Amino acid sequence: MPTPTDQDDIEETRRLELLEDYDILNTPPEPEFDDIVLVASEACETPVALVSLIEKDRQWFKARVGFEACETPIEQSVCAHSLASPDLLIIPDLTLDPRTAKNTLVTEPPHIRFYAGAPLVGPDGITIGTLCVIDTKPRPDGLTQSQQKVLAALSRQVIALLEYRRMSNRKDVLFRRQKNMSATIRSHVNKAIAAQEAGRIGTFEIDVATGVATVSAEFCRLFDVPVQLTYPASMFETLLFPSDRGIQSTHESRADGSAETNVEYRIRTTSQGIRWISRNAVFERDEEGRPIRMLGTAQDITELKRAALRTAALLDLGDRLRDLEDISDMALVASDLMGKAFDATHAGFGFVEQANETVTIQSEWHRPGADALAGTYQLRDYGSYIEDLKQGRPVVVSDVTTDPRTADRADALIALGIRVFVNLPIFDHGRFNLLAFVHHDHPYQWSEEELAFVRSFGDRVQVAMARLQAESEQRTLNREMGHRLKNTFAMIQAIAKQTLRPVTERSHVESFEKRMFALSKAHDILIHDQGGATMRTIVEGLDETLAMPGRLKMEGPHVMLGPRGALSTGLLMHELGTNALKYGALSVPEGTVSVQWSIDESDTEPRLTFIWRESGGPVPTQPRRKGFGSKLIEMGLIGTGGVVVRYEAPGFSAEMSASLQQLQQAN
């Protein structure tokens, strides 16, 4: 059962809905209502009479006598107290009633004292307000029986007027509808014009038994056929684009009622090219449920469909280009998306040699059945539009046989399957080196939005190609730098050997040589990974250097480190590995090393934690003195500390932690 609060909400909703249905709020004064409050004021001998309608946050007066305001806030409403009862509400002295004693209309001007209200109750028992009378003096005796009857009768008259108003409005609406329907029936031409103005909507009616379609003039224009009243329905079925055939209705599917009623498909027209049609229909059936007629509408949705395809193509382009590493693949992917977005014959990109005015098409998208265009072409063999391209102007040719730039070369273009085309020049640093093209072998009207789309497509492809070119050049530069850096390290090692030959403490010399090797190895990783390296790559580099398969176990997520972090981590790895070989787990056949790393995001800034743990080796002992290696380990990742070292069973371990952001910085 609803709670009291729920019931109040329900009643309020019903009241507001009825007020909206009456369409009375905020309307100008009307004599019929003004007369009622005048009679109420005279009959009850009060200076004030109101027709008060209660909304959610206010009471609004449709008619009033002796009261200036046309509405008051709901907090000042005395009438609101009468909504819960179908009887008259009479308050002889408002200052003595706890419901009204603090009302500002009572405590402040106009200092009302007496109130009597007859509820305005609709046909369904919903109270929407009151017809009330008000006095500025208390009236202990209230109203006489005669006055109460008059007030109640007048409140019913208010409801009668509102109901009459509602019925009159409904009659007006019905009359207007009937008038419109009559006009439609009288004039089939008017219906066709109205449908055309509403957005190129044609109507049709197919007799299932005969297969004859009765169509509107706009329907004929949509399908690009002469305007006439009837056609065989099968004639329109033949216009469907080959790959869309099978979703249209047929004589058989209409006869058994299995035809899809709402479909979208493409048609090929003579003068408008390929168009998208949205067809919506219903079946009219006999008493036994068998289809007798199929009625519906057809609307040209070409522009909406193309806009959606363009948006989807741009989104798909970014995703697909991101993973490609070959310029030819990029051009082919972009061509495929662009061609399908425009129902084109060919679409793609050509690399331009401006000096000799040629364009080379390595590969392009072409519709099934159309010939490929791969090859090199002399642009002037196909018209004079090369001058526009050089100036950065797009070339849009709606018919190669009539455009003055191509008319004398039309046969050569038509031989390639090109009747309509757009060429957009794409410049890189002021140089015309890429041409985006879309071809049609059928009529096609280009919009400014579509030209902007082709340009955006071309710009994105060019940026992606430039990225690949830059990455290729960077790899070449890195290889050269790596080669020279190796030579430099080799020279340093040779000089060091010659210089340190007289030194009797060979352990220091060997440590120096090993650290030079570690530094060289770390730089190899950086050069190979173009300035940075993953954590796994660094650990795998140590494993390869140790040449002890199965002895070094690693586990951790993919983490990319910047140059500084990768170099620091590489040197630490070498130092830990060297110590393990000399004193730790790797100094005996059965010893192993576990390397683990993880990212801790529980703090305000993510941190990388790295753990080196040895097992199966000699019992570790803390060194009596600290050399360079020990100090390097204690400095931790990128020298930020955060190191915990343990020399206890089952083996040496070191745990290091550093800011992930600092490890990933470029410098």
C-alpha positions as CSV (number, residue, x, y, z in Angstrom):
1,M,0.0,0.0,0.0
2,P,1.3,3.5,-0.7
3,T,2.5,5.5,2.3
4,P,0.9,8.9,3.1
5,T,3.9,10.6,1.4
6,D,3.5,8.4,-1.7
7,Q,-0.2,9.1,-1.8
8,D,0.4,12.9,-1.6
9,D,2.9,12.6,-4.5
10,I,0.3,10.7,-6.5
11,E,-2.4,13.2,-5.8
12,E,-0.1,16.1,-6.7
13,T,0.9,14.4,-10.0
14,R,-2.7,13.8,-10.9
15,R,-3.6,17.4,-10.1
16,L,-0.8,18.8,-12.2
17,E,-1.6,16.6,-15.1
18,L,-5.3,17.7,-15.0
19,L,-4.3,21.3,-14.9
20,E,-2.1,20.7,-18.0
21,D,-4.9,19.0,-19.7
22,Y,-7.2,21.9,-19.1
23,D,-4.5,24.2,-20.6
24,I,-5.8,27.1,-18.4
25,L,-2.7,28.3,-16.5
26,N,-1.3,31.7,-17.4
27,T,-4.2,32.4,-19.8
28,P,-5.7,36.0,-20.0
29,P,-8.9,37.0,-18.1
30,E,-12.2,35.6,-19.5
31,P,-15.6,37.1,-18.8
32,E,-17.2,33.8,-17.9
33,F,-14.8,33.3,-15.0
34,D,-14.8,37.0,-14.0
35,D,-18.6,36.9,-13.7
36,I,-18.4,33.9,-11.3
37,V,-16.1,35.6,-8.8
38,L,-18.3,38.7,-9.0
39,V,-21.4,36.7,-8.2
40,A,-19.5,34.9,-5.4
41,S,-18.3,38.2,-3.9
42,E,-21.8,39.7,-4.0
43,A,-23.6,36.6,-2.7
44,C,-21.2,36.1,0.2
45,E,-20.8,39.8,0.9
46,T,-17.0,39.7,0.9
47,P,-14.6,42.2,-0.6
48,V,-12.5,39.4,-2.2
49,A,-13.4,36.4,-4.4
50,L,-10.9,34.2,-6.3
51,V,-10.7,31.3,-8.7
52,S,-7.5,29.8,-7.3
53,L,-5.6,27.0,-9.1
54,I,-2.9,25.2,-7.1
55,E,0.4,24.3,-8.8
56,K,3.5,22.7,-7.3
57,D,5.1,26.0,-6.1
58,R,2.4,28.6,-6.4
59,Q,-1.3,29.3,-6.5
60,W,-2.5,31.2,-9.6
61,F,-5.7,33.1,-9.9
62,K,-7.7,32.7,-13.1
63,A,-10.2,35.3,-11.9
64,R,-10.2,37.7,-9.0
65,V,-12.1,40.5,-7.3
66,G,-10.6,42.8,-4.7
67,F,-7.1,41.2,-4.8
68,E,-4.2,42.8,-6.8
69,A,-1.8,39.9,-7.1
70,C,-2.4,37.4,-9.9
71,E,-0.5,34.6,-8.0
72,T,1.1,33.9,-4.6
73,P,3.8,31.4,-3.4
74,I,2.4,28.1,-2.2
75,E,3.5,29.0,1.3
76,Q,0.9,31.8,1.4
77,S,-1.9,29.6,0.0
78,V,-4.9,29.0,2.3
79,C,-6.6,27.2,-0.6
80,A,-4.0,24.5,-0.5
81,H,-5.5,23.3,2.8
82,S,-8.8,22.5,1.0
83,L,-7.3,20.0,-1.4
84,A,-7.7,17.0,0.9
85,S,-11.5,17.4,1.4
86,P,-14.4,17.6,-1.1
87,D,-16.3,19.8,1.4
88,L,-16.2,23.6,1.8
89,L,-13.4,24.9,4.0
90,I,-14.5,27.7,6.3
91,I,-12.1,29.5,8.7
92,P,-14.0,32.2,10.7
93,D,-10.7,33.8,12.0
94,L,-7.4,33.0,10.3
95,T,-5.4,34.3,13.2
96,L,-6.9,31.6,15.5
97,D,-6.3,28.6,13.1
98,P,-2.9,27.0,13.6
99,R,-2.7,26.3,9.8
100,T,-3.0,30.0,8.9
101,A,-2.0,32.0,11.9
102,K,1.6,32.6,10.7
103,N,0.6,33.1,7.0
104,T,2.1,36.4,5.9
105,L,-1.2,37.4,4.2
106,V,-2.7,37.2,7.7
107,T,0.2,38.8,9.7
108,E,1.0,41.4,7.1
109,P,-1.0,43.5,4.6
110,P,-3.7,42.8,3.4
111,H,-4.3,41.2,6.8
112,I,-7.0,38.8,5.7
113,R,-9.1,37.3,8.5
114,F,-12.0,35.2,7.1
115,Y,-11.8,32.5,4.4
116,A,-14.3,30.2,2.8
117,G,-13.4,28.0,-0.1
118,A,-15.3,25.5,-2.3
119,P,-13.0,22.9,-3.9
120,L,-12.8,22.7,-7.6
121,V,-13.2,18.9,-8.2
122,G,-12.8,17.4,-11.6
123,P,-14.7,14.5,-13.1
124,D,-12.3,12.0,-11.7
125,G,-12.4,13.4,-8.1
126,I,-9.2,15.4,-8.5
127,T,-9.2,18.7,-6.7
128,I,-7.2,21.4,-8.7
129,G,-8.0,24.5,-6.5
130,T,-10.9,26.4,-5.0
131,L,-13.5,29.1,-5.6
132,C,-12.9,31.1,-2.4
133,V,-14.2,34.3,-0.8
134,I,-12.1,36.3,1.7
135,D,-12.8,39.1,4.2
136,T,-10.5,41.4,6.2
137,K,-12.7,41.0,9.3
138,P,-13.4,37.8,11.2
139,R,-16.8,36.3,10.7
140,P,-17.6,34.0,13.6
141,D,-20.8,32.8,12.0
142,G,-19.0,32.0,8.7
143,L,-21.5,31.8,5.7
144,T,-25.2,31.2,5.8
145,Q,-26.5,27.9,4.4
146,S,-27.7,29.8,1.3
147,Q,-24.3,31.4,0.7
148,Q,-22.6,28.0,1.1
149,K,-24.9,26.5,-1.5
150,V,-24.3,29.4,-3.9
151,L,-20.5,29.1,-3.4
152,A,-20.6,25.3,-4.0
153,A,-22.8,25.7,-7.1
154,L,-20.4,28.4,-8.5
155,S,-17.4,26.1,-8.0
156,R,-19.2,23.4,-10.0
157,Q,-19.8,26.0,-12.7
158,V,-16.0,26.7,-12.8
159,I,-15.4,23.0,-13.4
160,A,-18.1,23.0,-16.1
161,L,-16.4,25.8,-17.9
162,L,-13.1,24.1,-17.7
163,E,-14.5,20.8,-19.0
164,Y,-16.3,22.7,-21.8
165,R,-12.9,24.4,-22.6
166,R,-11.2,21.0,-22.7
167,M,-13.9,19.4,-24.9
168,S,-13.8,22.5,-27.2
169,N,-10.0,22.2,-27.6
170,R,-10.3,18.6,-28.4
171,K,-13.0,19.3,-31.0
172,D,-10.8,21.9,-32.5
173,V,-7.9,19.4,-32.7
174,L,-10.2,16.8,-34.2
175,F,-11.6,19.3,-36.7
176,R,-8.1,20.3,-37.8
177,R,-7.2,16.7,-38.2
178,Q,-10.3,16.0,-40.2
179,K,-9.7,19.0,-42.3
180,N,-6.1,17.9,-43.0
181,M,-7.3,14.4,-43.8
182,S,-9.9,15.7,-46.2
183,A,-7.3,17.9,-47.9
184,T,-5.0,14.9,-48.3
185,I,-7.8,12.7,-49.7
186,R,-8.9,15.5,-52.1
187,S,-5.5,16.0,-53.5
188,H,-2.9,13.3,-54.0
189,V,-0.6,15.9,-55.4
190,N,-0.7,17.9,-52.2
191,K,0.3,14.8,-50.2
192,A,3.3,14.2,-52.5
193,I,4.4,17.9,-52.2
194,A,4.0,17.7,-48.4
195,A,6.1,14.5,-48.2
196,Q,8.8,16.1,-50.4
197,E,8.9,19.2,-48.2
198,A,9.2,17.0,-45.1
199,G,12.4,15.4,-46.4
200,R,12.1,13.6,-49.7
201,I,9.6,11.0,-48.4
202,G,7.7,9.0,-51.0
203,T,4.7,6.8,-50.4
204,F,3.7,3.5,-51.9
205,E,1.0,0.8,-51.8
206,I,1.5,-2.6,-53.3
207,D,-1.4,-5.0,-54.1
208,V,0.0,-8.3,-53.0
209,A,-2.1,-10.4,-55.4
210,T,-1.2,-8.4,-58.6
211,G,2.2,-7.0,-57.6
212,V,1.2,-3.6,-58.8
213,A,2.6,-0.7,-56.8
214,T,0.7,2.6,-56.6
215,V,3.3,5.3,-55.9
216,S,3.5,9.0,-55.2
217,A,5.3,11.4,-57.4
218,E,8.1,11.8,-54.9
219,F,8.6,8.1,-54.7
220,C,9.2,8.2,-58.5
221,R,11.7,11.0,-58.0
222,L,13.5,9.0,-55.3
223,F,13.9,6.0,-57.6
224,D,14.7,8.3,-60.6
225,V,11.9,7.0,-62.8
226,P,9.2,8.9,-64.8
227,V,6.3,10.1,-62.6
228,Q,3.3,7.9,-63.0
229,L,0.7,6.4,-60.7
230,T,1.5,2.7,-61.0
231,Y,4.5,0.5,-61.7
232,P,5.2,-3.2,-61.3
233,A,6.8,-3.6,-57.9
234,S,9.4,-5.9,-59.4
235,M,10.8,-3.0,-61.4
236,F,12.0,-1.2,-58.3
237,E,13.5,-4.4,-57.0
238,T,15.9,-4.5,-60.0
239,L,17.4,-1.1,-59.1
240,L,19.0,-2.4,-55.9
241,F,22.8,-2.3,-55.6
242,P,24.1,-5.8,-56.3
243,S,25.6,-6.4,-52.8
244,D,22.3,-5.2,-51.2
245,R,20.0,-7.5,-53.1
246,G,18.1,-10.1,-51.0
247,I,16.8,-7.7,-48.3
248,Q,14.1,-6.1,-50.5
249,S,10.5,-7.5,-50.5
250,T,9.5,-9.8,-53.4
251,H,6.3,-11.2,-54.7
252,E,6.8,-14.4,-52.6
253,S,7.8,-12.7,-49.4
254,R,4.9,-10.2,-49.6
255,A,2.4,-13.1,-50.3
256,D,3.4,-15.0,-47.2
257,G,4.0,-11.9,-45.1
258,S,7.7,-12.7,-44.4
259,A,9.1,-9.6,-46.0
260,E,11.1,-7.3,-43.8
261,T,9.0,-4.2,-43.1
262,N,11.8,-1.8,-42.2
263,V,15.0,-2.0,-44.3
264,E,17.8,0.2,-45.6
265,Y,19.4,-0.4,-49.0
266,R,21.2,1.2,-51.9
267,I,19.8,1.8,-55.4
268,R,21.6,2.7,-58.6
269,T,19.9,5.5,-60.4
270,T,20.4,6.9,-63.9
271,S,21.0,10.6,-63.1
272,Q,21.7,10.6,-59.3
273,G,24.1,7.7,-59.0
274,I,24.0,5.5,-55.9
275,R,21.4,6.5,-53.3
276,W,20.6,5.2,-49.8
277,I,16.9,4.4,-49.2
278,S,15.1,3.8,-45.9
279,R,11.9,1.9,-46.5
280,N,9.3,1.4,-43.8
281,A,6.1,-0.5,-44.4
282,V,3.1,-2.4,-42.8
283,F,0.9,-5.1,-44.1
284,E,-2.9,-4.8,-44.4
285,R,-4.4,-8.2,-43.8
286,D,-7.8,-9.8,-44.4
287,E,-10.0,-11.4,-41.8
288,E,-7.9,-14.6,-42.0
289,G,-4.7,-12.8,-41.5
290,R,-3.4,-13.1,-45.1
291,P,-1.6,-10.0,-46.5
292,I,-3.6,-8.1,-49.1
293,R,-1.7,-4.9,-49.3
294,M,1.8,-3.6,-48.3
295,L,1.8,0.1,-47.5
296,G,4.7,2.3,-46.5
297,T,7.1,5.2,-47.1
298,A,10.5,5.5,-48.7
299,Q,13.0,8.2,-47.8
300,D,16.3,9.3,-49.2
301,I,18.8,9.0,-46.3
302,T,21.9,9.3,-48.5
303,E,23.4,12.3,-46.7
304,L,22.8,10.9,-43.2
305,K,24.3,7.5,-44.2
306,R,27.3,9.1,-45.9
307,A,27.9,11.3,-42.8
308,A,27.8,8.3,-40.5
309,L,30.1,6.3,-42.8
310,R,32.6,9.2,-42.9
311,T,32.6,9.5,-39.1
312,A,33.1,5.7,-38.7
313,A,35.9,5.8,-41.4
314,L,37.8,8.5,-39.6
315,L,37.6,6.7,-36.3
316,D,38.6,3.4,-37.9
317,L,41.5,5.1,-39.7
318,G,43.3,6.2,-36.6
319,D,43.0,2.7,-35.0
320,R,44.3,0.9,-38.1
321,L,47.1,3.3,-39.0
322,R,48.5,3.1,-35.5
323,D,49.6,-0.6,-36.0
324,L,51.0,-0.4,-39.5
325,E,54.7,-0.1,-40.3
326,D,54.6,0.1,-44.1
327,I,53.7,3.1,-46.2
328,S,52.0,1.0,-48.9
329,D,49.9,-0.7,-46.3
330,M,48.8,2.7,-44.9
331,A,47.8,4.0,-48.3
332,L,45.8,0.8,-49.0
333,V,44.0,0.8,-45.7
334,A,43.1,4.5,-46.0
335,S,42.0,3.9,-49.6
336,D,39.7,1.1,-48.6
337,L,38.0,3.2,-45.9
338,M,37.6,6.2,-48.1
339,G,36.3,4.2,-51.1
340,K,33.6,2.5,-49.1
341,A,32.5,5.8,-47.4
342,F,31.7,7.2,-50.8
343,D,30.4,4.2,-52.7
344,A,33.3,4.9,-55.1
345,T,34.8,3.1,-58.1
346,H,38.4,3.9,-57.1
347,A,39.9,5.6,-54.1
348,G,43.4,6.1,-52.9
349,F,46.6,8.1,-52.8
350,G,49.2,8.8,-55.4
351,F,52.8,10.0,-54.9
352,V,53.5,13.1,-57.0
353,E,56.7,14.1,-58.8
354,Q,55.9,17.7,-59.4
355,A,59.0,18.3,-61.6
356,N,57.8,15.9,-64.3
357,E,54.1,16.2,-63.5
358,T,53.5,12.5,-62.8
359,V,51.6,10.6,-60.1
360,T,52.4,7.1,-59.1
361,I,49.7,4.9,-57.6
362,Q,51.2,1.9,-55.9
363,S,47.9,0.3,-55.0
364,E,44.4,1.6,-54.5
365,W,40.9,0.5,-53.4
366,H,38.6,-0.4,-56.2
367,R,35.1,-1.7,-56.3
368,P,34.7,-5.4,-57.2
369,G,34.6,-5.7,-61.0
370,A,36.5,-2.4,-61.6
371,D,40.1,-2.4,-63.0
372,A,43.0,-1.5,-60.8
373,L,44.9,1.7,-61.4
374,A,48.4,0.8,-60.1
375,G,51.0,2.5,-62.2
376,T,52.6,5.9,-63.1
377,Y,50.5,8.5,-65.0
378,Q,51.4,11.7,-66.8
379,L,48.8,14.1,-65.3
380,R,48.6,16.3,-68.5
381,D,47.5,13.2,-70.5
382,Y,44.2,13.5,-68.6
383,G,43.4,17.2,-68.6
384,S,44.8,20.6,-67.6
385,Y,43.7,20.5,-64.0
386,I,47.4,20.0,-62.9
387,E,47.7,23.8,-62.7
388,D,44.9,23.9,-60.0
389,L,46.6,21.1,-58.1
390,K,50.0,23.0,-58.1
391,Q,48.2,26.0,-56.6
392,G,46.7,23.8,-53.8
393,R,43.2,24.0,-55.1
394,P,41.0,20.8,-55.0
395,V,39.8,19.6,-58.4
396,V,36.2,18.5,-58.5
397,V,34.9,17.3,-61.8
398,S,31.2,16.3,-61.9
399,D,31.4,15.0,-65.5
400,V,34.6,14.5,-67.4
401,T,32.8,14.9,-70.8
402,T,31.6,18.5,-70.0
403,D,34.2,20.0,-67.7
404,P,36.5,22.3,-69.8
405,R,39.6,20.9,-68.0
406,T,38.9,17.3,-69.1
407,A,36.5,17.4,-72.0
408,D,39.2,16.9,-74.7
409,R,40.7,14.0,-72.6
410,A,37.4,12.5,-71.6
411,D,37.9,9.2,-73.5
412,A,41.1,8.5,-71.7
413,L,39.4,9.0,-68.3
414,I,36.3,7.0,-69.2
415,A,38.6,4.1,-70.4
416,L,39.9,4.0,-66.8
417,G,36.3,3.9,-65.4
418,I,36.4,7.6,-64.3
419,R,33.3,9.7,-65.0
420,V,33.3,11.8,-61.9
421,F,36.3,12.5,-59.7
422,V,37.8,14.6,-57.0
423,N,41.6,15.2,-56.6
424,L,42.9,16.9,-53.5
425,P,46.5,18.0,-53.4
426,I,48.3,17.5,-50.1
427,F,51.4,19.6,-49.3
428,D,54.2,18.8,-47.0
429,H,56.4,21.8,-46.0
430,G,55.1,23.7,-49.0
431,R,55.7,20.9,-51.4
432,F,53.0,19.1,-53.4
433,N,53.9,15.5,-53.0
434,L,50.7,13.5,-52.3
435,L,47.4,13.3,-54.2
436,A,44.2,12.0,-52.6
437,F,41.6,10.8,-55.2
438,V,38.1,9.4,-55.3
439,H,36.6,8.3,-58.6
440,H,33.0,7.4,-59.7
441,D,31.8,5.8,-62.9
442,H,28.3,7.1,-62.1
443,P,26.8,10.6,-61.3
444,Y,27.8,11.9,-57.9
445,Q,27.2,15.3,-56.3
446,W,30.0,16.4,-53.9
447,S,29.4,18.5,-50.8
448,E,31.8,20.7,-49.0
449,E,31.6,18.4,-46.0
450,E,32.8,15.5,-48.2
451,L,35.7,17.5,-49.6
452,A,36.7,18.4,-46.1
453,F,36.6,14.8,-45.2
454,V,38.9,13.8,-48.0
455,R,41.3,16.5,-47.1
456,S,41.3,15.4,-43.4
457,F,41.8,11.8,-44.5
458,G,44.8,12.8,-46.7
459,D,46.3,14.9,-43.9
460,R,46.1,12.0,-41.4
461,V,47.6,9.6,-43.8
462,Q,50.4,12.0,-44.6
463,V,51.1,12.5,-40.9
464,A,51.2,8.7,-40.4
465,M,53.5,8.3,-43.4
466,A,55.8,11.0,-42.1
467,R,55.9,9.3,-38.7
468,L,57.1,6.1,-40.4
469,Q,59.7,7.9,-42.4
470,A,61.0,9.7,-39.3
471,E,61.1,6.4,-37.4
472,S,63.0,4.8,-40.2
473,E,65.5,7.7,-40.3
474,Q,65.8,7.5,-36.5
475,R,66.6,3.8,-36.6
476,T,69.3,4.4,-39.2
477,L,70.8,7.2,-37.1
478,N,70.6,5.0,-34.0
479,R,72.5,2.2,-35.7
480,E,75.2,4.6,-36.8
481,M,75.4,6.1,-33.3
482,G,75.6,2.6,-31.8
483,H,78.4,1.6,-34.2
484,R,80.4,4.6,-33.3
485,L,79.7,4.3,-29.6
486,K,80.9,0.7,-29.7
487,N,84.1,1.8,-31.4
488,T,84.5,4.5,-28.7
489,F,84.1,2.0,-25.8
490,A,86.5,-0.5,-27.5
491,M,89.1,2.3,-27.8
492,I,88.6,3.3,-24.1
493,Q,89.0,-0.3,-23.1
494,A,92.2,-0.7,-25.2
495,I,93.6,2.5,-23.7
496,A,92.7,1.4,-20.2
497,K,94.4,-1.9,-20.7
498,Q,97.6,-0.3,-21.9
499,T,97.5,2.4,-19.1
500,L,96.7,-0.1,-16.3
501,R,99.1,-2.8,-17.4
502,P,101.6,-2.0,-14.7
503,V,99.0,-2.1,-11.9
504,T,99.6,-5.1,-9.7
505,E,96.1,-5.3,-8.1
506,R,94.4,-6.9,-11.1
507,S,91.0,-7.3,-9.4
508,H,90.5,-3.5,-9.7
509,V,91.5,-3.5,-13.4
510,E,89.1,-6.4,-14.1
511,S,86.3,-4.7,-12.3
512,F,86.9,-1.6,-14.3
513,E,86.8,-3.6,-17.6
514,K,83.6,-5.4,-16.6
515,R,81.9,-2.1,-15.8
516,M,83.0,-0.7,-19.1
517,F,81.4,-3.8,-20.7
518,A,78.2,-3.3,-18.7
519,L,78.0,0.3,-19.8
520,S,78.6,-0.7,-23.4
521,K,75.8,-3.3,-23.1
522,A,73.4,-0.9,-21.5
523,H,74.0,1.6,-24.4
524,D,73.4,-1.2,-26.9
525,I,70.0,-1.7,-25.4
526,L,69.2,2.0,-25.4
527,I,70.3,2.4,-29.0
528,H,68.3,-0.7,-30.1
529,D,65.2,0.6,-28.4
530,Q,65.6,4.1,-29.7
531,G,66.5,5.9,-26.4
532,G,64.5,3.8,-23.9
533,A,64.0,0.1,-23.0
534,T,61.6,-2.1,-21.2
535,M,62.4,-3.7,-17.9
536,R,62.2,-7.1,-19.4
537,T,64.6,-6.2,-22.2
538,I,67.2,-5.1,-19.6
539,V,66.8,-8.3,-17.6
540,E,67.0,-10.5,-20.7
541,G,70.2,-8.6,-21.7
542,L,71.7,-9.7,-18.4
543,D,70.5,-13.3,-18.9
544,E,72.1,-13.3,-22.3
545,T,75.4,-12.0,-20.8
546,L,75.5,-14.5,-18.0
547,A,74.9,-17.3,-20.6
548,M,73.4,-19.6,-17.9
549,P,70.0,-20.8,-19.3
550,G,67.4,-21.4,-16.7
551,R,69.3,-19.9,-13.8
552,L,67.8,-16.4,-14.0
553,K,64.0,-16.3,-13.6
554,M,62.1,-13.1,-14.3
555,E,58.5,-11.9,-13.7
556,G,56.8,-8.5,-14.0
557,P,54.5,-6.3,-16.1
558,H,55.5,-4.4,-19.3
559,V,57.2,-1.2,-18.1
560,M,59.0,1.2,-20.4
561,L,61.9,3.1,-18.9
562,G,63.4,6.3,-20.2
563,P,67.1,6.6,-21.2
564,R,68.3,7.6,-17.8
565,G,66.3,4.9,-16.0
566,A,67.3,2.2,-18.5
567,L,71.0,3.0,-18.2
568,S,70.9,3.1,-14.4
569,T,69.0,-0.2,-14.2
570,G,71.3,-1.8,-16.7
571,L,74.4,-1.0,-14.6
572,L,72.7,-2.2,-11.4
573,M,71.7,-5.5,-13.1
574,H,75.3,-6.0,-14.2
575,E,76.7,-5.3,-10.7
576,L,74.2,-7.7,-9.1
577,G,74.9,-10.4,-11.7
578,T,78.7,-10.0,-11.3
579,N,78.4,-10.3,-7.5
580,A,76.1,-13.4,-7.9
581,L,78.7,-15.0,-10.2
582,K,81.6,-14.3,-7.8
583,Y,80.1,-14.8,-4.4
584,G,76.5,-15.7,-4.6
585,A,74.0,-18.1,-6.1
586,L,75.5,-18.2,-9.5
587,S,78.9,-19.3,-8.2
588,V,77.6,-22.8,-7.7
589,P,75.8,-25.1,-10.2
590,E,72.5,-25.4,-8.3
591,G,72.0,-21.7,-7.4
592,T,69.3,-19.5,-9.0
593,V,68.3,-15.9,-9.1
594,S,64.7,-14.5,-9.2
595,V,64.1,-11.1,-10.6
596,Q,60.7,-9.5,-10.0
597,W,59.3,-6.1,-10.6
598,S,55.9,-4.5,-10.0
599,I,54.1,-1.2,-10.0
600,D,52.6,0.1,-6.8
601,E,49.8,2.6,-7.4
602,S,48.5,2.8,-3.8
603,D,50.4,6.1,-3.1
604,T,49.8,9.5,-4.8
605,E,52.5,8.8,-7.3
606,P,53.1,5.3,-8.9
607,R,56.4,3.6,-7.9
608,L,58.3,0.8,-9.5
609,T,59.5,-1.9,-7.0
610,F,62.4,-4.2,-8.1
611,I,63.4,-7.3,-6.1
612,W,66.6,-9.4,-6.7
613,R,66.5,-12.6,-4.7
614,E,69.2,-15.4,-4.8
615,S,68.7,-19.0,-3.5
616,G,70.7,-22.2,-3.6
617,G,74.1,-20.6,-3.2
618,P,76.6,-20.1,-0.3
619,V,75.4,-18.5,2.9
620,P,75.7,-14.8,2.2
621,T,78.0,-12.6,4.4
622,Q,78.0,-8.9,4.5
623,P,81.2,-7.4,3.0
624,R,83.7,-5.9,5.4
625,R,84.4,-3.0,3.2
626,K,82.3,-1.2,0.6
627,G,83.6,-0.9,-2.9
628,F,82.2,1.0,-5.9
629,G,79.7,-1.9,-6.7
630,S,78.3,-1.9,-3.2
631,K,77.8,1.8,-3.2
632,L,76.2,1.6,-6.7
633,I,73.7,-0.9,-5.3
634,E,72.9,1.2,-2.2
635,M,72.2,4.2,-4.4
636,G,69.3,2.3,-5.9
637,L,67.4,2.9,-9.1
638,I,68.5,6.3,-10.7
639,G,70.4,7.1,-7.5
640,T,67.3,7.8,-5.4
641,G,67.9,5.3,-2.6
642,G,65.0,3.3,-1.4
643,V,67.1,0.2,-1.1
644,V,66.8,-2.7,1.4
645,V,69.7,-5.3,1.3
646,R,69.6,-8.5,3.2
647,Y,72.5,-11.0,3.8
648,E,70.6,-13.9,5.2
649,A,69.4,-17.4,4.2
650,P,68.4,-18.7,1.7
651,G,70.5,-16.1,-0.1
652,F,71.3,-12.5,-0.8
653,S,68.4,-10.2,-1.7
654,A,67.9,-6.6,-2.6
655,E,64.7,-4.6,-2.9
656,M,64.7,-1.2,-4.6
657,S,61.9,1.3,-5.2
658,A,61.8,4.5,-7.2
659,S,59.3,6.9,-8.8
660,L,57.9,5.5,-12.0
661,Q,57.7,8.9,-13.5
662,Q,61.3,9.6,-12.9
663,L,62.3,6.3,-14.3
664,Q,60.4,7.0,-17.5
665,Q,61.6,10.6,-18.0
666,A,63.7,11.2,-21.1
667,N,66.6,12.7,-19.3
